Amino acid sequence: MFRNYSYSKWPEIRELIKLNWDQIDDEEIDSLKGRLDNLSDILQRVYHFSKDQADRELMEFRQLLNPKKNNSFYLPNKNFLF
């Protein structure tokens, strides 16, 4: 469903995950290994989201990363361009 993100962009994506969902620890983020489709399971476990809610959160997050619809996204004190 979700594509793998290149190794070069993973640090920025990792930071966005931490900013969006601060209760997810570094080990869980590292376990994704660039595969965002597994993030839904983590959101369900950590935040007790329903599957539908976790999938919606993930789709919204994915839209931030989609360069076809949004050429850049904003992080506080940082701009990452894709």
N, C-alpha and C positions, 0 to 999 in steps of 0.2 A: 504494500500500500504506500509506504513512504520510502523515498529514496535514501540511500546512504549519502551522508555528507562527506565531502573530501576532508582529508586530514588537515589541510591548511585552514579550513574554515571552522573546524571543530572547536578550537578555543573560544571563539566568539559565540558560537551556539551554546556551548557549555555555560558561558557566563550569562547568557540570556535565560537559560533554564534556571540557574541559581537565582537570578533576579525575579523571575516569575513565580517560582515555587521554592521558597527559602527553606522549607522543611525537608527537602530532598537532599540527602548528604552526598558528599563527593564520591564515595564508593558506588552509590547507586547510579550517579551520572556516568561515572567511568564504565560501569557495566553495560551501558547503552552501546558503546563503541561506535558511535555515529549513526546508529539505527534508532530513529525516533519512534518507530512503531511500537517498541517496547516501553516507551515512556507512559503510554496509557495504563499499563499494568502497574507501574510505579505510582502513578497518580491515584489509582484506585486503592492501593495498599496504604500509602502515606496519608492521603487526605480523605479517605473513606468516600470517594466519589463513586457514583454509580458508573457502570460502563459507558452509558450514553453521555453523562456529564464529562467524564475523562476524555472521551473521544471528541466532544465539542471543544474542550479546552485545548486539546492537541491540534485540532483543525485551525483554531484561531492562531495558535502559536506558529503553525506551519505557514499560514498566510503572511506572517511577518518575515519569514525566510524565503518566500517565493519572489525571486528577482523579476519575474515577468509582470507581477502586479505591483511590486513595491521595490524600487531600486535601492533603497536604503532603509535602515531602521535606526531608531534612536535609543541609546542607552544613556542614563544620566552621566554627564561628564565625558561621554565618548560617542563618537559616530563611527559606525562600522558600515562600510559600503560593500555591497555585493553586486 
